[in-house]
């Protein structure tokens, strides 16, 4: 008698799941790469940086990815410029330089930007909340 291993069941995770505190955890999914998971405040800030409404579900269509990538990159650059200006103003006044956040939008958005670029190259969409 031939014994075959049992078929392994793969867990299906929703794209937006509820955190223990009742907040949505953003899970961005695309055929182009690995899922990107973000805590609520980070997912919302990245979506808002792209000009998207931070709903519990949505889609980043492939044909819109170039514009969304550009918008997100411009927002990241704007944040960096803002901090450089604050630092320059503080130095000019002889005040202590303001403390930057430990993790800037650039670092928070990087995994999603990589997924967006991969999806753009492969012709795939990115969904969350499905």
Buried (B, 14 or more C-beta within 10 A) or exposed (E): EEEEEEEEEEEEEBBBBEEEEEBBBBBBBBEBBEBBBBEBEBBBBBBEBBEBEBEBEBEBEBEBBEEBBEBBBEBBEEBBEEBEEEEEEEEEEEEEEEEEEEEEBBEBBEBBBBBBBBBBEEEBBBBBBE
